[in-house]
Amino acid sequence: MIPAATVRTRVRVPLRFADGYTASPEVVTFAGLADGAEHLALVFGDPATPLVRLHSECLTGDVFGSARCDCGPQLREAVQRIDSAGGVLLYLRQEGRGIGLYAKLDAYALQDVGLDTYQANTALGLPEDARDYTAAAQMLAALGIAEVDLLTNNPDKVRQLRERGITVAETVPTGVHVTPDNLRYLHAKAQHTRHTLALPELAG
């Protein structure tokens, strides 16, 4: 049984993206999350079955616009789609698939000499993916949400939410945001962890 978390603060925060898109979600903070981290929920409306995105924090992609991943474009896409459909974006403080910012940059250096994103993590003595979505399930429960449509290409997010008592009624794929700098990274996700991504072939 997952311990209950509670809502501690709700505040309206107007958002403006670099391309001019605006939204005004209610930002929610929580007490009693299993991992003790300061995760956030951005709540857009109150539909019967909300569209939900679990977005792991990515300073390099979300803030600086790094082209080595697809995180920034996925965040921008998710906000607009959830704003339109109604639902919740959970912004989870899980930098680098849970290994932290410095370790993620160390892993980038190893990718530059030929390892893929998962091999680089293990070469550093770290898990391929350290993320645990217990806190995400707690946040949804604290918001009174038991059933969701999940905006994701990652089957592990679906599996973990279901194991933690959240019904995933439908899996909704995100767009595929390819750059010359992230194509190898996206191929590794598709091949290694079965992300549902339709990708161009890698050059020989």
Secondary structure, DSSP 4 states (H G I P E B T S, - for coil): -PPP-EEEEEEE--EE-TTS-EE-PEEEEEES-TT----EEEEE---SS-EEEEEE--IIIIIT--SSSSHHHHHHHHHHHHHHH-EEEEEE--HHHHT-HHHHHHHHHHHTTT--HHHHHHHTT--S-----HHHHHHHHHTT--EEEEE-S-HHHHHHHHHTT-EEEEEEPPP----TTTHHHHHHHHHHS------PPPP-
